Amino acid sequence: MHLVEIQNVKKMFGQMTILRDICLNIEDGEFVVLIGPSGCGKSTLLRIIAGLEELSGGDIRIRGRSMVDVSAKDRDIAMVFQNYALYPHMTVRENMSFALTLKKAPQSEITERVDNAAGILGITPLLDRYPRQLSGGQRQRVAMGRAIVRDPAVFLFDEPLSNLDAQLRVTMRTEIRRLHQRLGTTMIYVTHDQIEAMTMADRIVVMNGGNIEQVGTPLELYDRPANRFVAGFIGSPGMNFLEGRIKIGARPTFVGKQGVELPLPAGALQDIGDGRPVVYGIRPEHLALDPAGETMAEVSIVEPTGAETQIFANVGGHEILALARERTQIKPGDRVRFSPVAAAAHLFDAGSGLRIT
């Protein structure tokens, strides 16, 4: 039996459809990330699981029990919000113990749980402070601690790191992953940041327009995207896309604007006819700078980041981005040559956007 079952879930606001027949099973102890652009329905789905939004159709089941008529407080879940939602007039200890106090739990149990959660998160010295006396990262830890003391079946995170600065986000996502490994509790995490998704998730659920586009491990989605949308959304920097057609000849190739020809991955021509319109996808790290390469490009922008250099260039009317791991003296206006790694290229149907396998 799956821990969380999302069965044909629909959600409408008036005539607007937000979620369309969402089906997803989540196992006990899994870390699942819901990701997608703004408005795709990921936060709405999380709030439906939490009981904060009503279903328009379908069912949510936790441990085999339907949650349709179960109130949020009785669902055995704990939610960590984007804005922390701490009570400003309560100390950290009072914030963390509030849910247990409402349940009239014994004081000894409350103290033990709060102290244990504070120890896990490293906030024991902060227990007597008020939220206004804490940094953003400390407030986030308190919000997580408030969830931990409830010992729920499922943790729900709604973009919890979006209010933090870049360096603190990196630290906190490591802390959340470490917390999951320590507690072993199921976590469902919503974000629009695909770096968070790639680094934290056991499985990623990519959503778009109220639908699930693909579900899989981070590397499954990265290496074998189901369609052009997933290919473009997963990975940073994003995949390059070039529109063109297939040319069958002595050496089958992809032909784009202005006659640009690029090599095809081995076996890509099975069931693909000559002249078929396709979209050629290749990630920036698979465009290797090569003085002997057949692909000529004119550099427009160079962005050194330290560990690598991002090179924006024009290839026969196509704007592309390549990554150079080594230091380079390339500058805007230079003409350079690339050798695409054919084995790492992807072909997508020009009409449906589906990946051609």
C-alpha positions in Angstrom: 0.0 0.0 0.0 1.3 3.5 -0.9 1.6 6.0 1.9 0.0 8.8 -0.2 -2.3 8.1 -3.1 -3.5 11.0 -5.3 -6.3 9.6 -7.5 -7.7 11.5 -10.4 -7.6 14.8 -8.5 -9.3 17.8 -10.2 -9.4 21.4 -9.0 -11.4 24.2 -10.5 -11.8 27.8 -9.5 -15.1 28.8 -11.2 -14.6 28.0 -14.9 -10.8 27.8 -14.6 -9.3 24.3 -14.4 -6.2 24.3 -12.2 -5.6 20.5 -11.9 -6.6 17.9 -14.5 -7.0 14.3 -13.3 -3.7 14.2 -11.3 -2.7 10.6 -10.4 0.4 10.0 -8.3 1.5 7.5 -5.7 4.1 8.3 -3.0 5.9 5.7 -1.0 6.7 5.7 2.7 9.9 7.6 3.4 10.2 9.1 -0.1 11.3 12.7 -0.8 9.1 13.8 -3.7 9.5 17.3 -5.3 6.7 18.9 -7.2 8.1 21.4 -9.7 6.9 23.5 -12.6 6.4 27.1 -13.7 4.2 29.6 -11.8 0.5 28.7 -12.2 1.1 25.0 -13.0 -0.9 23.8 -10.0 1.9 22.5 -7.8 1.1 24.5 -4.7 -2.6 23.9 -5.1 -2.0 20.2 -5.2 0.1 20.5 -2.0 -2.7 22.4 -0.3 -5.2 19.8 -1.3 -3.1 17.1 0.3 -2.9 19.3 3.4 -6.7 19.8 3.5 -6.4 23.6 2.9 -8.2 23.4 -0.4 -11.3 21.4 -1.4 -11.3 18.9 -4.2 -13.4 19.4 -7.3 -13.0 15.7 -8.1 -11.0 12.6 -7.2 -9.5 11.4 -3.9 -6.6 11.8 -1.6 -5.7 8.8 0.5 -3.1 8.6 3.3 -2.3 5.1 4.6 -5.3 3.8 2.6 -7.8 6.2 4.2 -9.7 8.7 2.1 -9.0 12.3 3.3 -12.0 13.9 1.5 -14.0 14.4 4.7 -11.0 14.6 7.0 -10.1 18.1 8.3 -6.6 19.4 8.0 -5.7 19.0 11.7 -6.6 15.3 11.6 -4.7 14.3 8.5 -1.4 13.4 10.3 0.6 15.9 8.2 2.7 18.9 9.0 3.3 21.8 6.7 6.1 24.3 6.4 5.1 27.5 4.7 7.0 29.9 2.4 6.5 32.8 4.9 7.3 30.6 8.0 3.9 31.6 9.7 5.4 32.0 13.2 3.5 33.7 15.9 5.4 36.9 16.7 4.2 37.1 20.3 5.4 33.6 21.2 8.9 32.5 21.9 10.6 29.8 19.7 9.7 27.2 22.3 6.1 28.3 22.4 5.8 28.3 18.6 7.2 24.8 18.4 5.0 23.4 21.1 1.8 25.2 20.1 0.2 22.3 18.2 0.9 19.9 21.0 -0.4 22.3 23.6 -3.7 22.5 21.6 -3.9 18.7 21.7 -3.4 18.9 25.5 -0.4 16.6 25.4 1.4 16.1 28.7 3.9 18.8 29.4 6.8 16.3 29.9 6.1 15.0 26.3 5.9 18.5 24.9 9.3 19.5 26.5 10.9 16.3 25.3 9.7 16.7 21.7 10.6 20.4 21.5 14.1 19.8 23.0 14.7 16.9 20.6 13.6 18.8 17.5 15.7 21.8 18.6 18.7 19.6 19.0 18.3 18.1 15.5 18.1 21.6 14.0 20.7 23.2 16.1 18.4 25.9 17.5 18.5 25.0 21.2 20.1 28.3 22.2 17.3 30.1 20.4 14.3 28.6 22.3 13.7 31.6 24.5 13.9 34.2 21.7 11.1 35.7 19.7 10.8 35.5 15.9 11.8 39.1 15.5 15.1 38.3 17.0 16.0 35.6 14.5 17.5 35.7 11.0 15.7 34.3 8.0 17.5 31.0 8.2 16.8 30.6 11.9 13.1 31.3 11.4 13.0 28.6 8.7 14.6 26.2 11.2 11.9 27.1 13.8 9.2 26.5 11.2 10.7 23.1 10.5 11.0 22.3 14.2 7.4 23.1 14.7 6.6 20.5 12.1 9.0 17.9 13.5 7.5 18.0 17.0 4.2 16.8 15.6 5.9 13.6 14.3 3.6 13.4 11.3 3.2 10.8 8.6 4.0 13.4 5.9 5.9 16.6 5.8 4.7 19.2 3.3 7.0 22.0 2.2 5.6 24.9 0.1 8.6 26.8 -1.4 10.3 27.1 2.1 13.6 28.6 0.8 12.3 31.2 -1.6 12.7 34.1 0.9 16.3 33.3 1.7 19.4 34.6 0.0 21.3 32.4 -2.5 24.0 31.2 -0.1 21.6 30.4 2.7 19.3 28.5 0.3 22.2 26.2 -0.6 22.9 25.6 3.2 19.2 25.0 4.0 18.5 22.6 1.2 21.4 20.5 2.5 19.9 20.7 6.0 16.5 19.6 4.8 18.0 16.7 2.9 20.0 15.7 6.0 16.8 16.0 8.1 15.0 13.6 5.7 17.8 11.1 6.0 17.7 11.3 9.8 13.9 11.1 10.2 13.0 8.9 7.3 9.6 10.5 7.1 7.8 11.1 3.8 8.4 14.6 2.4 6.5 16.4 -0.4 8.3 19.5 -1.4 7.1 22.3 -3.8 9.5 24.5 -5.6 10.1 26.3 -8.9 13.8 26.0 -8.5 15.0 22.9 -10.5 18.4 23.0 -8.8 16.6 22.3 -5.5 14.6 19.6 -7.2 17.7 17.9 -8.7 19.7 18.0 -5.5 17.1 17.0 -3.0 14.5 14.7 -4.6 14.2 10.9 -4.7 11.7 11.5 -7.4 10.7 14.7 -9.3 7.1 15.4 -10.5 7.2 17.9 -13.4 3.9 19.8 -13.7 2.7 22.1 -16.4 -0.8 23.6 -17.0 -2.4 21.5 -14.4 -1.0 18.2 -15.8 1.9 16.0 -14.8 4.4 15.9 -17.7 6.8 13.3 -16.3 7.7 11.6 -13.0 11.1 10.1 -12.4 14.4 10.3 -10.5 16.5 13.5 -11.2 18.9 11.8 -13.6 16.0 10.0 -15.4 14.4 13.3 -16.2 17.8 14.9 -17.1 19.0 12.1 -19.4 15.6 10.9 -20.8 13.1 13.8 -20.8 9.7 12.7 -22.0 9.1 15.9 -24.1 10.6 19.3 -25.0 9.0 21.0 -22.0 10.7 18.7 -19.4 14.0 18.9 -21.4 13.9 22.7 -21.2 12.7 22.9 -17.6 15.1 20.4 -16.0 18.8 21.4 -16.1 20.6 24.7 -15.4 21.6 26.2 -17.8 18.7 24.9 -19.9 18.9 22.7 -23.0 19.5 24.3 -26.4 16.8 23.8 -29.0 17.2 24.1 -32.7 14.3 23.7 -35.2 14.9 21.9 -38.5 14.5 18.6 -40.2 16.1 15.2 -40.7 18.3 14.7 -43.8 18.9 11.1 -44.8 22.1 10.7 -46.8 25.5 9.1 -46.7 25.7 10.5 -43.2 22.3 11.2 -41.7 22.2 14.6 -40.0 20.0 17.3 -38.6 19.6 20.3 -40.8 18.6 23.6 -39.2 18.5 27.3 -40.3 20.9 28.5 -43.0 21.9 24.9 -43.7 23.5 24.2 -40.3 24.1 20.5 -40.0 24.5 18.6 -36.7 25.3 15.0 -36.0 22.5 12.6 -34.9 22.7 10.2 -31.9 23.3 6.6 -32.9 20.1 4.7 -33.8 18.1 7.9 -34.0 16.9 7.2 -37.5 14.7 4.3 -36.7 11.2 5.1 -37.9 12.3 8.7 -38.8 11.7 9.6 -42.4 13.7 11.9 -44.6 12.7 15.5 -44.2 10.7 15.0 -41.0 10.4 18.3 -39.0 12.1 17.9 -35.6 13.6 19.9 -32.8 17.2 19.1 -32.0 18.1 19.4 -28.3 21.5 19.4 -26.8 22.7 20.6 -23.4 25.3 23.3 -23.0 27.9 20.9 -21.5 27.6 18.7 -24.6 28.8 21.4 -26.9 32.6 21.1 -26.8 34.9 23.8 -28.0 36.9 22.2 -30.8 39.2 24.0 -33.3 38.6 21.1 -35.7 34.8 21.0 -35.1 32.4 21.2 -38.0 30.0 23.7 -36.3 30.9 27.3 -36.7 29.5 29.9 -34.3 29.9 33.6 -33.6 30.2 34.5 -30.0 27.8 37.1 -28.6 28.3 37.1 -24.8 30.9 35.5 -22.5 30.1 34.9 -18.8 32.9 33.6 -16.7 31.6 32.0 -13.4 34.9 30.7 -12.1 34.5 27.0 -12.4 33.2 27.3 -16.0 32.6 29.8 -18.7 29.2 30.3 -20.3 29.5 31.1 -24.0 26.4 32.5 -25.8 26.8 32.2 -29.6 24.9 32.3 -32.9 24.9 29.2 -35.1 23.3 29.9 -38.4 20.5 31.9 -36.9 20.1 29.7 -33.8 21.0 31.2 -30.4 22.9 28.6 -28.4 24.7 28.4 -25.0 27.8 26.3 -24.5 29.8 25.6 -21.3 33.6 25.6 -21.2 35.1 23.9 -18.2 38.6 25.3 -18.9 39.6 29.0 -18.8 39.3 30.6 -22.2 40.3 33.9 -23.8 37.2 33.9 -26.1 35.5 37.2 -26.4 32.3 38.6 -28.0 32.7 38.8 -31.8 35.0 35.8 -32.0 34.2 32.9 -34.4 34.7 29.5 -32.8 34.0 25.9 -33.7 32.0 23.3 -31.7 31.8 19.6 -31.8 28.3 18.5 -30.4 28.4 15.2 -28.5 26.0 13.3 -30.8 25.3 10.6 -28.2 24.0 13.2 -25.8 21.7 14.9 -28.3 17.9 14.6 -28.2 15.3 14.7 -31.0 11.7 16.0 -30.4 8.8 15.8 -32.7 8.2 19.3 -34.0 4.4 19.0 -33.6 3.8 17.2 -30.4 7.1 18.0 -28.6 7.4 14.4 -27.6 10.9 13.0 -27.4 11.7 10.6 -30.3 13.3 7.6 -28.7 
